[in-house]
Amino acid sequence: DAKTTQPTSMDCAEGRAANLPCNHSTISGNEYVYWYRQIHSQGPQYIIHGLKNNETNEMASLIITEDRKSSTLILPHATLRDTAVYYCIVRSGGSQGNLIFGKGTKLSVKP
Amino acid sequence: NAGVMQNPRHLVRRRGQEARLRCSPMKGHSHVYWYRQLPEEGLKFMVYLQKENIIDESGMPKERFSAEFPKEGPSILRIQQVVRGDSAAYFCASSYTGLQGAYGYGYTFGSGTRLTVV
């Protein structure tokens, strides 16, 4: 699976958009980009995933660059409850087994 | 539609005792994954099971740890002769299929069991 690089931490003002970047320059053609988050002391929560097209759901939007070497998770109107560690994971669509979590980005939403 | 249920939420054991952690996957899910999270560290994969089979145990410590997922009932992570270093949060996840991506929503995680060894 391709390696991902994320900033260690980010701050965001409440009500503003939070844009979390992820680099995955070695991604291959059949690998998906997944985003999860872990709010303090809770289990990880699936947010969104995509292959090459931009995706949107009720939680967030995922923007994947045309060359697929990087992506951005967008929380359009961040709230204090969005404070969490956000993990970007690249995983082959045809493979079985576990997700590999890196260190993620600690997002702090401030009032 | 209950999510992944883990129990107990908190477990305290003395050194040398056994710890048994239970995980009931979401309805219809037949794939279970166990992860461990040490204090202030990231999630580390331990083991991947399907019903009655261990598929990947590459993250399991070689001694004292075992896991099962019987035909009936929850998945069990067993830690024998616990030591202080086993104190951690243990998370279970389940999925409909082990294949990622094409089948949509990834894994669903439980709320974890926090093991404290005293």
Chai-1 contact restraints between the chains, C-beta under 6 A:
chainA,res_idxA,chainB,res_idxB,connection_type,confidence,min_distance_angstrom,max_distance_angstrom,comment,restraint_id
A,Y32,B,G101,contact,1.0,0.0,6.0,A-B,restraint_1
A,Y34,B,G106,contact,1.0,0.0,6.0,A-B,restraint_2
A,G43,B,F91,contact,1.0,0.0,6.0,A-B,restraint_3
A,G43,B,F109,contact,1.0,0.0,6.0,A-B,restraint_4
A,G43,B,G110,contact,1.0,0.0,6.0,A-B,restraint_5
A,G43,B,S111,contact,1.0,0.0,6.0,A-B,restraint_6
A,G43,B,G112,contact,1.0,0.0,6.0,A-B,restraint_7
A,P44,B,F109,contact,1.0,0.0,6.0,A-B,restraint_8
A,Y46,B,Y105,contact,1.0,0.0,6.0,A-B,restraint_9
A,Y46,B,G106,contact,1.0,0.0,6.0,A-B,restraint_10
A,R91,B,Q100,contact,1.0,0.0,6.0,A-B,restraint_11
A,G93,B,Q100,contact,1.0,0.0,6.0,A-B,restraint_12
A,G93,B,G101,contact,1.0,0.0,6.0,A-B,restraint_13
A,G93,B,A102,contact,1.0,0.0,6.0,A-B,restraint_14
A,Q96,B,G98,contact,1.0,0.0,6.0,A-B,restraint_15
A,Q96,B,L99,contact,1.0,0.0,6.0,A-B,restraint_16
A,G97,B,Y48,contact,1.0,0.0,6.0,A-B,restraint_17
A,G97,B,D56,contact,1.0,0.0,6.0,A-B,restraint_18
A,N98,B,Y33,contact,1.0,0.0,6.0,A-B,restraint_19
A,N98,B,F45,contact,1.0,0.0,6.0,A-B,restraint_20
A,N98,B,Y48,contact,1.0,0.0,6.0,A-B,restraint_21
A,F101,B,G42,contact,1.0,0.0,6.0,A-B,restraint_22
A,F101,B,L43,contact,1.0,0.0,6.0,A-B,restraint_23
A,K103,B,G42,contact,1.0,0.0,6.0,A-B,restraint_24
